[in-house]
């Protein structure tokens, strides 16, 4: 009788363990987006973004048109690139295009000028042209358009462009350090 109980207990453990394995398989991602963007940005100055796309063999085989990468800086992401309101950072056809049955890798770069202060989402979509079918999207990256960064960087720009900039090298260096401290390493000065 105890063997029967042990067997039943083992069967229950195995039966309850199977759904956990199936649930773990749901996190498999055949198409991946890697987004590179500065965490802090300046108002009305270019915010550069780079998106690397990689896909397993066959993941993009059922497409019927070229694929595009679209990236917008927005307060919230919509269901696709077209229905997301925000500043366009990238909107271009990927080159090279995927080939049937092969792994895929491509990158796209672009920039846009943030138009408001605050923290926004970098909404990224890999879509098919024409019908807008979304193969992958990412809403996990944010960028903060910072008032202190914008002010410190503007002061540095103003001092650097002044007519007597050579005479005030120490002030310019100090302003650059202040701007770098306020903006972080990813923001061009």
N, C-alpha and C positions, 0 to 999 in steps of 0.2 A: 504494500500500500504506500509506503514512503517513496518507493521508486516512481510510482504513478504520480504522486504529488510533485516530486522533483521534476519529472518530465513535463507535467502541466505548467509548473512555474517557469521552466525553461522556454516552453512554447509561448507563454504570455510575454516573457521578456523579448523573445525574438519578434513576436508579432507587434509589440509596441515599438520596437527599434526600427522596423521597416519604414513607417511613415517619417521618422526623423531623417533617414537617409534620402527619402524622396524629396522632402522639404529642402534639404541641403542642396539638392541638384537644381532647384529653382534659381539659385543665385548664380548659375553659370551665365557668363556674358560672352557671346560669340563676337560682338562688335564692341570695341573699347574706344573711349575718347579720353585723351590726356590733355588738359587745358592748362596753359601757362599764362598767367596774368599777374600783375602786381597787386598786392593786397590793398594798397593805398593809391589813390589817384588824385590828380589836380583837376579842378573845375575848368572846363573849356580848353584843356590841353590834351594832346593825343594819349590815349590809353591803349597800349599795344597788347595783342593777344596772339598766342600761337596754339593751334589745335593739332595734335597728332592723332590720326585715326588708324586703328589696326583691327583687322577682322580675320577670323578663322576661315579656312578653305570652305567655300560653299555658302558662307553666311550672307553674301550679297548677290548670290546667283539668280534669285527670283526677281530682280529689278528689271524694269522694261525701259528705263530711261537713265541718263547720267545722274550721278549722285552729287549733291551739293552740301557744303558745310555752311551753316548759318549761326551766327553768334550775336546776341543782343545783350546790352546792359539794361536791366529792367527791375522794377520794384517787385514784380512777380512774373513767373513764366506762364505762357499759355500752352496750349496743346501742341502747337507747331510754331515754326519761325514766323509765318505770316500773321498769326493771331497773337503774337507777343508784342506789346507796346514797349518801346525803349530805343536806346541809341544803338545803331548798327555798328558792330565792331568788325564782323566778317560776313560776307555773303558772296560765295564764289563756288564755281564748279571745281571739283577736285581733279587734280592731274597727278599721276595717271589715273584713269578709271579702272575699277576692278575687272579682273578677267575671270571667266567661269572656271570654278574648281580650284582656284589658287588662293593662298593667303593674300591679304591686302594690307598695304601700309601707305599712308600719304600724310602730308602736313599742309596746313594753310595758315597764313599770317595776315593780320590786318590791324586796323586801329580805328578808333572813333573818339569823339570828344564828349565826355560826360557833361550833361546840361543842368544837373542839380546836385546839391550836397546830400549826403546820406549813404547808407549801405545798400547796395543793389546786388542782385543775383546775375551771374554771368550765365545766361540761358543759351545752351549749345545744342544744335540739332543737326543730325546727319539725315538728309531727306533726299527723296527721289524727285527730280524735276518733273514738272507737269502736275501730277496728282498730289504731290506733297506728302507721300507716304514716309513716315518717320522710321528709320532703321535703328536709330539710337538717339538718346538725348541725355543731357547732364544738367542738373540744377544744384550741384553741390559746391560750386565755387562762388565766392562773393568778393566784391571790391568796394571799398569805402572811399567815396569822394570827400576828402577832408578839407575843412576850412583852415586849420592850422598849416597843413601842408601847402595849400594853395597860396596862403598869405606869405609864408616863409620863402617859398620858391619864387614868388613874384618879386619880393624884396631882393633876392639874390639876382634875378634877371635884370632888374632895374639898375642895381649897382654895377653889374658887369657891363652893361651897355652904356653907362655914363661916359661922357667925354673925358673926364679926368680919372678914368678907371685905373690907370697905371699908378697914379699917386696914392690911391686908396686900396692897395692890395690886401692889407691886413683886414680892412672892413669887409672886403669881398670874400676873403677866406672864411671869416667869421660867419657871414651870411650863408655861405655854402654849407658850413658845418651845421648851422641851425636848420637849414632846409633839409639836409640829409637826415638829421635827427627826427624832424617832423614827418618826413615822407617815407623814410625807409630806403633800402637799397634798390628796389625795383623801379623807382620813379626817375625818369631822365631829368637832369637839371641842366 
